[in-house]
Amino acid sequence: MSIRRTLMYLLLIAMMTLTTIAYVASTKIHLVEIIIMLVAGSLVIFMTFQNISCICSTASGSLGNLDDMIDDLLNEYDERSINGELLRV
């Protein structure tokens, strides 16, 4: 797994964590339920980056699409940065 893909993975976990915190702030749930939500969400995100065709051949296609989408986004970012189309701050 490349460094940029790992950073995207961590970004997804961070967004999921913020969503969980916002959900917890609006409801009254217990700490154990928060931990279960975070672990389950992290496991789902982690599985999207793995080849799970040996476990479930039908799921590997749909879960592999997220990995392809991230690759496409990173490639498009590289192309635009080379062409100077990205805004500089």
N, CA, C and O atoms as a GROMACS GRO file, in nm:
protein
  356
    1MET      N    1   0.085  -0.118   0.000
    1MET     CA    2   0.000   0.000   0.000
    1MET      C    3   0.090   0.124   0.000
    1MET      O    4   0.180   0.136   0.082
    2SER      N    5   0.064   0.214  -0.092
    2SER     CA    6   0.147   0.333  -0.102
    2SER      C    7   0.114   0.431   0.010
    2SER      O    8   0.013   0.419   0.079
    3ILE      N    9   0.202   0.529   0.025
    3ILE     CA   10   0.184   0.628   0.132
    3ILE      C   11   0.059   0.711   0.106
    3ILE      O   12  -0.017   0.739   0.199
    4ARG      N   13   0.038   0.752  -0.019
    4ARG     CA   14  -0.080   0.834  -0.049
    4ARG      C   15  -0.209   0.756  -0.028
    4ARG      O   16  -0.308   0.811   0.021
    5ARG      N   17  -0.208   0.629  -0.064
    5ARG     CA   18  -0.328   0.547  -0.042
    5ARG      C   19  -0.352   0.529   0.107
    5ARG      O   20  -0.467   0.527   0.152
    6THR      N   21  -0.245   0.514   0.184
    6THR     CA   22  -0.259   0.504   0.329
    6THR      C   23  -0.316   0.632   0.387
    6THR      O   24  -0.399   0.628   0.478
    7LEU      N   25  -0.271   0.747   0.336
    7LEU     CA   26  -0.325   0.874   0.382
    7LEU      C   27  -0.473   0.888   0.348
    7LEU      O   28  -0.550   0.941   0.427
    8MET      N   29  -0.514   0.840   0.231
    8MET     CA   30  -0.656   0.842   0.196
    8MET      C   31  -0.735   0.753   0.291
    8MET      O   32  -0.845   0.788   0.333
    9TYR      N   33  -0.678   0.638   0.325
    9TYR     CA   34  -0.741   0.547   0.421
    9TYR      C   35  -0.758   0.616   0.556
    9TYR      O   36  -0.864   0.606   0.617
   10LEU      N   37  -0.655   0.685   0.602
   10LEU     CA   38  -0.663   0.756   0.730
   10LEU      C   39  -0.762   0.871   0.723
   10LEU      O   40  -0.831   0.901   0.821
   11LEU      N   41  -0.771   0.937   0.608
   11LEU     CA   42  -0.869   1.044   0.591
   11LEU      C   43  -1.012   0.990   0.601
   11LEU      O   44  -1.098   1.053   0.662
   12LEU      N   45  -1.036   0.874   0.541
   12LEU     CA   46  -1.168   0.813   0.552
   12LEU      C   47  -1.202   0.778   0.696
   12LEU      O   48  -1.316   0.798   0.740
   13ILE      N   49  -1.105   0.727   0.770
   13ILE     CA   50  -1.128   0.695   0.911
   13ILE      C   51  -1.153   0.822   0.991
   13ILE      O   52  -1.239   0.823   1.080
   14ALA      N   53  -1.080   0.929   0.960
   14ALA     CA   54  -1.101   1.055   1.031
   14ALA      C   55  -1.241   1.110   1.004
   14ALA      O   56  -1.308   1.158   1.096
   15MET      N   57  -1.286   1.103   0.879
   15MET     CA   58  -1.421   1.150   0.848
   15MET      C   59  -1.526   1.065   0.919
   15MET      O   60  -1.625   1.117   0.969
   16MET      N   61  -1.502   0.934   0.923
   16MET     CA   62  -1.596   0.846   0.992
   16MET      C   63  -1.598   0.877   1.141
   16MET      O   64  -1.704   0.873   1.204
   17THR      N   65  -1.482   0.907   1.198
   17THR     CA   66  -1.475   0.940   1.341
   17THR      C   67  -1.550   1.069   1.370
   17THR      O   68  -1.624   1.077   1.468
   18LEU      N   69  -1.533   1.171   1.285
   18LEU     CA   70  -1.606   1.296   1.304
   18LEU      C   71  -1.757   1.276   1.291
   18LEU      O   72  -1.835   1.337   1.364
   19THR      N   73  -1.797   1.191   1.198
   19THR     CA   74  -1.939   1.161   1.184
   19THR      C   75  -1.992   1.092   1.308
   19THR      O   76  -2.103   1.122   1.353
   20THR      N   77  -1.914   1.000   1.362
   20THR     CA   78  -1.954   0.931   1.485
   20THR      C   79  -1.966   1.028   1.601
   20THR      O   80  -2.060   1.020   1.680
   21ILE      N   81  -1.870   1.120   1.612
   21ILE     CA   82  -1.874   1.219   1.721
   21ILE      C   83  -1.998   1.307   1.707
   21ILE      O   84  -2.064   1.338   1.806
   22ALA      N   85  -2.030   1.348   1.584
   22ALA     CA   86  -2.149   1.430   1.563
   22ALA      C   87  -2.276   1.353   1.598
   22ALA      O   88  -2.370   1.408   1.654
   23TYR      N   89  -2.277   1.225   1.563
   23TYR     CA   90  -2.392   1.141   1.596
   23TYR      C   91  -2.407   1.126   1.747
   23TYR      O   92  -2.517   1.132   1.801
   24VAL      N   93  -2.294   1.105   1.814
   24VAL     CA   94  -2.297   1.089   1.960
   24VAL      C   95  -2.343   1.218   2.027
   24VAL      O   96  -2.415   1.214   2.126
   25ALA      N   97  -2.302   1.331   1.973
   25ALA     CA   98  -2.341   1.459   2.032
   25ALA      C   99  -2.492   1.482   2.021
   25ALA      O  100  -2.551   1.550   2.105
   26SER      N  101  -2.554   1.425   1.919
   26SER     CA  102  -2.697   1.446   1.901
   26SER      C  103  -2.783   1.340   1.969
   26SER      O  104  -2.904   1.356   1.980
   27THR      N  105  -2.721   1.232   2.014
   27THR     CA  106  -2.796   1.124   2.080
   27THR      C  107  -2.727   1.086   2.210
   27THR      O  108  -2.617   1.132   2.239
   28LYS      N  109  -2.792   1.002   2.285
   28LYS     CA  110  -2.734   0.953   2.410
   28LYS      C  111  -2.704   0.804   2.393
   28LYS      O  112  -2.791   0.719   2.414
   29ILE      N  113  -2.580   0.772   2.355
   29ILE     CA  114  -2.542   0.632   2.345
   29ILE      C  115  -2.419   0.609   2.431
   29ILE      O  116  -2.354   0.704   2.475
   30HIS      N  117  -2.388   0.484   2.454
   30HIS     CA  118  -2.281   0.448   2.546
   30HIS      C  119  -2.147   0.439   2.475
   30HIS      O  120  -2.141   0.429   2.352
   31LEU      N  121  -2.041   0.443   2.550
   31LEU     CA  122  -1.904   0.437   2.496
   31LEU      C  123  -1.879   0.307   2.421
   31LEU      O  124  -1.810   0.308   2.319
   32VAL      N  125  -1.933   0.197   2.469
   32VAL     CA  126  -1.913   0.068   2.402
   32VAL      C  127  -1.972   0.072   2.261
   32VAL      O  128  -1.912   0.018   2.168
   33GLU      N  129  -2.086   0.134   2.246
   33GLU     CA  130  -2.148   0.144   2.114
   33GLU      C  131  -2.064   0.230   2.020
   33GLU      O  132  -2.056   0.202   1.901
   34ILE      N  133  -2.004   0.335   2.073
   34ILE     CA  134  -1.916   0.420   1.991
   34ILE      C  135  -1.797   0.338   1.941
   34ILE      O  136  -1.762   0.345   1.823
   35ILE      N  137  -1.736   0.263   2.030
   35ILE     CA  138  -1.620   0.182   1.993
   35ILE      C  139  -1.658   0.078   1.889
   35ILE      O  140  -1.584   0.056   1.793
   36ILE      N  141  -1.773   0.014   1.906
   36ILE     CA  142  -1.818  -0.086   1.809
   36ILE      C  143  -1.839  -0.021   1.672
   36ILE      O  144  -1.801  -0.078   1.570
   37MET      N  145  -1.899   0.098   1.670
   37MET     CA  146  -1.921   0.168   1.542
   37MET      C  147  -1.789   0.201   1.474
   37MET      O  148  -1.775   0.182   1.354
   38LEU      N  149  -1.692   0.250   1.550
   38LEU     CA  150  -1.562   0.287   1.491
   38LEU      C  151  -1.486   0.164   1.442
   38LEU      O  152  -1.428   0.168   1.333
   39VAL      N  153  -1.487   0.057   1.519
   39VAL     CA  154  -1.416  -0.065   1.479
   39VAL      C  155  -1.481  -0.125   1.355
   39VAL      O  156  -1.411  -0.164   1.261
   40ALA      N  157  -1.613  -0.132   1.354
   40ALA     CA  158  -1.682  -0.189   1.238
   40ALA      C  159  -1.658  -0.104   1.113
   40ALA      O  160  -1.633  -0.158   1.005
   41GLY      N  161  -1.666   0.028   1.127
   41GLY     CA  162  -1.641   0.115   1.012
   41GLY      C  163  -1.498   0.106   0.962
   41GLY      O  164  -1.475   0.106   0.841
   42SER      N  165  -1.402   0.099   1.054
   42SER     CA  166  -1.262   0.086   1.014
   42SER      C  167  -1.238  -0.046   0.943
   42SER      O  168  -1.162  -0.052   0.846
   43LEU      N  169  -1.303  -0.152   0.990
   43LEU     CA  170  -1.288  -0.282   0.926
   43LEU      C  171  -1.344  -0.280   0.784
   43LEU      O  172  -1.284  -0.336   0.692
   44VAL      N  173  -1.458  -0.216   0.766
   44VAL     CA  174  -1.517  -0.207   0.632
   44VAL      C  175  -1.426  -0.128   0.539
   44VAL      O  176  -1.403  -0.169   0.426
   45ILE      N  177  -1.374  -0.016   0.587
   45ILE     CA  178  -1.284   0.065   0.504
   45ILE      C  179  -1.156  -0.013   0.472
   45ILE      O  180  -1.108  -0.010   0.359
   46PHE      N  181  -1.101  -0.083   0.572
   46PHE     CA  182  -0.980  -0.161   0.548
   46PHE      C  183  -1.005  -0.270   0.445
   46PHE      O  184  -0.919  -0.295   0.360
   47MET      N  185  -1.120  -0.334   0.451
   47MET     CA  186  -1.149  -0.443   0.358
   47MET      C  187  -1.162  -0.392   0.214
   47MET      O  188  -1.138  -0.467   0.120
   48THR      N  189  -1.200  -0.265   0.196
   48THR     CA  190  -1.211  -0.212   0.061
   48THR      C  191  -1.075  -0.203  -0.008
   48THR      O  192  -1.068  -0.203  -0.130
   49PHE      N  193  -0.969  -0.196   0.070
   49PHE     CA  194  -0.835  -0.184   0.013
   49PHE      C  195  -0.767  -0.319  -0.003
   49PHE      O  196  -0.653  -0.326  -0.048
   50GLN      N  197  -0.834  -0.425   0.033
   50GLN     CA  198  -0.774  -0.558   0.027
   50GLN      C  199  -0.839  -0.638  -0.085
   50GLN      O  200  -0.949  -0.607  -0.131
   51ASN      N  201  -0.771  -0.740  -0.127
   51ASN     CA  202  -0.827  -0.831  -0.226
   51ASN      C  203  -0.901  -0.941  -0.151
   51ASN      O  204  -0.838  -1.031  -0.095
   52ILE      N  205  -1.033  -0.934  -0.150
   52ILE     CA  206  -1.110  -1.032  -0.074
   52ILE      C  207  -1.180  -1.131  -0.166
   52ILE      O  208  -1.280  -1.191  -0.128
   53SER      N  209  -1.128  -1.148  -0.287
   53SER     CA  210  -1.192  -1.239  -0.380
   53SER      C  211  -1.190  -1.382  -0.330
   53SER      O  212  -1.277  -1.462  -0.367
   54CYS      N  213  -1.093  -1.416  -0.246
   54CYS     CA  214  -1.089  -1.552  -0.193
   54CYS      C  215  -1.200  -1.574  -0.090
   54CYS      O  216  -1.239  -1.688  -0.066
   55ILE      N  217  -1.250  -1.467  -0.029
   55ILE     CA  218  -1.356  -1.480   0.071
   55ILE      C  219  -1.492  -1.475   0.004
   55ILE      O  220  -1.577  -1.562   0.026
   56CYS      N  221  -1.512  -1.374  -0.078
   56CYS     CA  222  -1.642  -1.355  -0.143
   56CYS      C  223  -1.618  -1.296  -0.281
   56CYS      O  224  -1.584  -1.179  -0.294
   57SER      N  225  -1.635  -1.378  -0.382
   57SER     CA  226  -1.601  -1.334  -0.518
   57SER      C  227  -1.695  -1.224  -0.568
   57SER      O  228  -1.653  -1.141  -0.648
   58THR      N  229  -1.820  -1.222  -0.523
   58THR     CA  230  -1.912  -1.118  -0.570
   58THR      C  231  -1.884  -0.984  -0.505
   58THR      O  232  -1.906  -0.880  -0.567
   59ALA      N  233  -1.835  -0.984  -0.382
   59ALA     CA  234  -1.808  -0.858  -0.312
   59ALA      C  235  -1.678  -0.794  -0.358
   59ALA      O  236  -1.661  -0.673  -0.347
   60SER      N  237  -1.586  -0.874  -0.410
   60SER     CA  238  -1.455  -0.818  -0.446
   60SER      C  239  -1.466  -0.716  -0.557
   60SER      O  240  -1.388  -0.620  -0.561
   61GLY      N  241  -1.562  -0.734  -0.648
   61GLY     CA  242  -1.577  -0.637  -0.757
   61GLY      C  243  -1.625  -0.502  -0.709
   61GLY      O  244  -1.570  -0.399  -0.747
   62SER      N  245  -1.727  -0.502  -0.625
   62SER     CA  246  -1.782  -0.375  -0.580
   62SER      C  247  -1.688  -0.306  -0.483
   62SER      O  248  -1.677  -0.183  -0.485
   63LEU      N  249  -1.621  -0.382  -0.397
   63LEU     CA  250  -1.529  -0.320  -0.302
   63LEU      C  251  -1.400  -0.276  -0.369
   63LEU      O  252  -1.336  -0.182  -0.323
   64GLY      N  253  -1.362  -0.342  -0.475
   64GLY     CA  254  -1.243  -0.302  -0.548
   64GLY      C  255  -1.261  -0.171  -0.623
   64GLY      O  256  -1.164  -0.105  -0.657
   65ASN      N  257  -1.387  -0.134  -0.649
   65ASN     CA  258  -1.414  -0.010  -0.720
   65ASN      C  259  -1.369   0.112  -0.641
   65ASN      O  260  -1.326   0.211  -0.700
   66LEU      N  261  -1.379   0.108  -0.508
   66LEU     CA  262  -1.334   0.221  -0.427
   66LEU      C  263  -1.184   0.242  -0.443
   66LEU      O  264  -1.138   0.356  -0.453
   67ASP      N  265  -1.110   0.134  -0.446
   67ASP     CA  266  -0.966   0.143  -0.466
   67ASP      C  267  -0.934   0.203  -0.602
   67ASP      O  268  -0.844   0.286  -0.614
   68ASP      N  269  -1.009   0.163  -0.705
   68ASP     CA  270  -0.990   0.220  -0.838
   68ASP      C  271  -1.026   0.368  -0.841
   68ASP      O  272  -0.958   0.447  -0.906
   69MET      N  273  -1.133   0.406  -0.771
   69MET     CA  274  -1.172   0.547  -0.768
   69MET      C  275  -1.065   0.632  -0.702
   69MET      O  276  -1.036   0.742  -0.749
   70ILE      N  277  -1.005   0.582  -0.594
   70ILE     CA  278  -0.899   0.658  -0.527
   70ILE      C  279  -0.779   0.672  -0.619
   70ILE      O  280  -0.718   0.778  -0.625
   71ASP      N  281  -0.744   0.564  -0.691
   71ASP     CA  282  -0.634   0.572  -0.787
   71ASP      C  283  -0.663   0.676  -0.895
   71ASP      O  284  -0.576   0.755  -0.931
   72ASP      N  285  -0.787   0.676  -0.947
   72ASP     CA  286  -0.824   0.774  -1.050
   72ASP      C  287  -0.816   0.916  -0.998
   72ASP      O  288  -0.767   1.005  -1.067
   73LEU      N  289  -0.863   0.939  -0.875
   73LEU     CA  290  -0.856   1.073  -0.817
   73LEU      C  291  -0.712   1.118  -0.800
   73LEU      O  292  -0.678   1.233  -0.830
   74LEU      N  293  -0.626   1.029  -0.752
   74LEU     CA  294  -0.485   1.066  -0.734
   74LEU      C  295  -0.418   1.092  -0.868
   74LEU      O  296  -0.336   1.184  -0.879
   75ASN      N  297  -0.450   1.012  -0.970
   75ASN     CA  298  -0.392   1.034  -1.103
   75ASN      C  299  -0.439   1.166  -1.163
   75ASN      O  300  -0.360   1.239  -1.223
   76GLU      N  301  -0.569   1.197  -1.146
   76GLU     CA  302  -0.620   1.324  -1.198
   76GLU      C  303  -0.556   1.442  -1.126
   76GLU      O  304  -0.525   1.544  -1.188
   77TYR      N  305  -0.535   1.429  -0.995
   77TYR     CA  306  -0.468   1.534  -0.920
   77TYR      C  307  -0.326   1.555  -0.972
   77TYR      O  308  -0.282   1.669  -0.990
   78ASP      N  309  -0.255   1.444  -0.998
   78ASP     CA  310  -0.119   1.455  -1.052
   78ASP      C  311  -0.119   1.525  -1.187
   78ASP      O  312  -0.034   1.611  -1.212
   79GLU      N  313  -0.212   1.488  -1.275
   79GLU     CA  314  -0.218   1.549  -1.408
   79GLU      C  315  -0.247   1.699  -1.399
   79GLU      O  316  -0.185   1.779  -1.469
   80ARG      N  317  -0.341   1.736  -1.314
   80ARG     CA  318  -0.376   1.878  -1.302
   80ARG      C  319  -0.263   1.958  -1.238
   80ARG      O  320  -0.241   2.074  -1.274
   81SER      N  321  -0.192   1.897  -1.145
   81SER     CA  322  -0.082   1.971  -1.083
   81SER      C  323   0.033   1.989  -1.182
   81SER      O  324   0.103   2.090  -1.178
   82ILE      N  325   0.054   1.892  -1.270
   82ILE     CA  326   0.158   1.905  -1.372
   82ILE      C  327   0.120   2.014  -1.472
   82ILE      O  328   0.205   2.091  -1.515
   83ASN      N  329  -0.008   2.019  -1.509
   83ASN     CA  330  -0.056   2.118  -1.606
   83ASN      C  331  -0.076   2.256  -1.546
   83ASN      O  332  -0.106   2.351  -1.618
   84GLY      N  333  -0.062   2.269  -1.416
   84GLY     CA  334  -0.078   2.398  -1.351
   84GLY      C  335  -0.222   2.442  -1.336
   84GLY      O  336  -0.249   2.562  -1.321
   85GLU      N  337  -0.316   2.348  -1.340
   85GLU     CA  338  -0.457   2.383  -1.331
   85GLU      C  339  -0.505   2.399  -1.186
   85GLU      O  340  -0.612   2.454  -1.164
   86LEU      N  341  -0.428   2.353  -1.090
   86LEU     CA  342  -0.470   2.362  -0.951
   86LEU      C  343  -0.441   2.501  -0.896
   86LEU      O  344  -0.343   2.565  -0.935
   87LEU      N  345  -0.526   2.546  -0.808
   87LEU     CA  346  -0.507   2.678  -0.748
   87LEU      C  347  -0.394   2.673  -0.646
   87LEU      O  348  -0.383   2.578  -0.569
   88ARG      N  349  -0.313   2.773  -0.647
   88ARG     CA  350  -0.205   2.784  -0.549
   88ARG      C  351  -0.251   2.871  -0.435
   88ARG      O  352  -0.316   2.973  -0.457
   89VAL      N  353  -0.217   2.834  -0.314
   89VAL     CA  354  -0.256   2.913  -0.196
   89VAL      C  355  -0.138   2.994  -0.150
   89VAL      O  356  -0.148   3.068  -0.053
   0.00000   0.00000   0.00000
